[in-house]
Amino acid sequence: MADPSNAWMRLHYKRNETSEDYKVRLTTTRPNYGGQRWWFICPAKGIRTAKLYLANGGDWFASRQAYGMAYRSQNECIEDRMASRAHRLRRKLGGRAGFDEPFPEKPKGMHWKTYNGICDEIDYLEQTSMMSMMQRLGMEL
């Protein structure tokens, strides 16, 4: 790694009784906060990426874009994204995900204004998600 412009990482592994052995190029950037950040160069797409994946049926480690992988939220409808966010916020407060769960108690050290804001957002997300879902299913409000 003495010469960042010519850096690479060797990948050597067995997959389905086949031995793979190839190099993946590396590159760097200089973040605003200082130092140096290392990146992979995707062998399939030639793009800079933080992670490489070996997808089911794939032979090479490559970027998410090379395998056509999407984030889960990209496949969710708006109602599901709102419900997912509400569930994440409930867990952030130390509670369990679910529409029928009571609000968890305020975590120690959290300001009441922050807690009340999170509860308001959970309430809004859950109500909006449920109303939208009911409309989509043709149910009366």
C-alpha positions in Angstrom: 0.0 0.0 0.0 3.0 2.3 -0.3 1.7 3.5 -3.7 -2.0 4.2 -3.4 -2.3 4.8 -7.2 -1.3 1.2 -7.9 -3.0 -0.6 -4.9 -4.9 -3.8 -5.2 -6.2 -6.7 -3.0 -5.9 -10.4 -4.0 -9.0 -12.5 -3.6 -8.4 -16.3 -3.5 -11.2 -18.6 -2.7 -13.1 -21.8 -3.7 -16.6 -21.6 -5.0 -18.5 -24.7 -6.2 -15.2 -26.7 -6.5 -13.7 -24.0 -8.6 -10.7 -22.1 -7.4 -10.9 -18.3 -8.0 -7.9 -16.1 -7.8 -7.9 -12.4 -9.0 -7.0 -8.9 -8.0 -9.4 -6.1 -7.2 -8.0 -2.6 -7.6 -8.2 -0.1 -4.7 -8.3 3.6 -4.8 -8.4 6.4 -2.1 -10.1 9.6 -1.4 -9.2 12.4 1.1 -12.2 13.1 3.4 -12.8 16.7 4.6 -12.0 15.6 8.2 -8.6 14.4 7.2 -6.9 11.1 6.6 -7.4 8.7 3.7 -10.3 6.5 2.8 -9.9 3.3 0.8 -12.4 2.0 -1.8 -12.7 -1.0 -4.0 -13.0 -0.6 -7.8 -15.7 -3.0 -8.9 -14.2 -5.6 -11.3 -17.4 -5.8 -13.3 -18.5 -2.1 -13.5 -15.2 -0.2 -12.8 -16.9 2.0 -10.3 -15.8 3.0 -6.8 -17.6 1.1 -4.0 -17.3 0.5 -0.3 -18.5 -3.1 -0.4 -18.2 -6.0 -2.8 -20.8 -8.8 -2.8 -20.8 -12.4 -4.0 -24.4 -12.9 -5.0 -26.1 -16.2 -5.3 -25.1 -17.8 -8.5 -22.3 -15.2 -9.0 -18.7 -16.1 -9.6 -17.0 -12.8 -8.8 -17.1 -10.3 -6.0 -18.7 -7.2 -7.5 -20.6 -4.1 -6.5 -24.3 -4.0 -5.6 -24.9 -2.1 -8.9 -23.2 -4.8 -11.0 -25.5 -7.5 -9.6 -28.6 -5.3 -9.8 -29.2 -5.5 -6.1 -31.6 -2.9 -4.6 -32.0 -1.7 -1.1 -35.1 -3.2 0.6 -36.7 0.3 0.9 -36.5 0.6 -2.9 -38.9 -2.2 -3.3 -41.3 -1.1 -0.5 -44.5 0.9 -1.2 -44.9 4.2 0.6 -47.1 2.7 3.3 -44.5 0.1 4.1 -41.7 2.7 4.2 -43.7 4.7 6.7 -44.5 1.7 8.8 -40.8 0.6 8.8 -39.7 4.1 9.9 -42.3 4.1 12.7 -41.0 0.7 13.9 -37.4 1.9 13.8 -38.4 4.9 15.9 -40.2 2.7 18.4 -37.0 0.5 18.7 -35.0 3.7 19.1 -37.1 4.5 22.2 -36.4 1.0 23.5 -39.8 -0.5 22.6 -41.0 -3.2 20.2 -42.1 -2.7 16.7 -45.9 -2.9 16.1 -48.9 -0.7 15.6 -50.7 -2.0 18.7 -47.8 -1.5 21.1 -48.0 1.4 23.6 -45.3 4.0 23.4 -42.2 3.0 25.4 -41.2 5.1 28.4 -38.8 7.9 27.7 -35.2 6.7 27.7 -33.0 8.0 30.5 -31.1 11.0 29.4 -33.4 11.9 26.5 -35.0 15.3 26.6 -38.8 15.4 26.8 -39.0 17.6 23.7 -37.1 15.0 21.7 -39.2 12.2 23.1 -42.4 13.9 22.4 -41.3 14.8 18.9 -40.4 11.1 18.2 -43.8 10.0 19.6 -45.6 12.6 17.4 -43.7 11.3 14.4 -44.5 7.7 15.2 -48.2 8.6 15.6 -48.3 10.5 12.3 -46.4 7.7 10.4 -48.6 4.9 11.8 -51.9 6.8 11.1 -50.9 7.9 7.6 -49.7 4.4 6.8 -52.9 2.7 8.0 -55.2 5.2 6.3 -53.3 4.8 3.0 -53.4 1.1 3.3 -57.1 1.1 4.0 -57.7 3.3 1.0 -55.6 1.0 -1.2 -57.6 -2.0 0.0 -60.9 -0.2 -0.6 -61.9 -0.2 3.1 -63.9 2.6 4.6 -62.1 5.1 6.8 
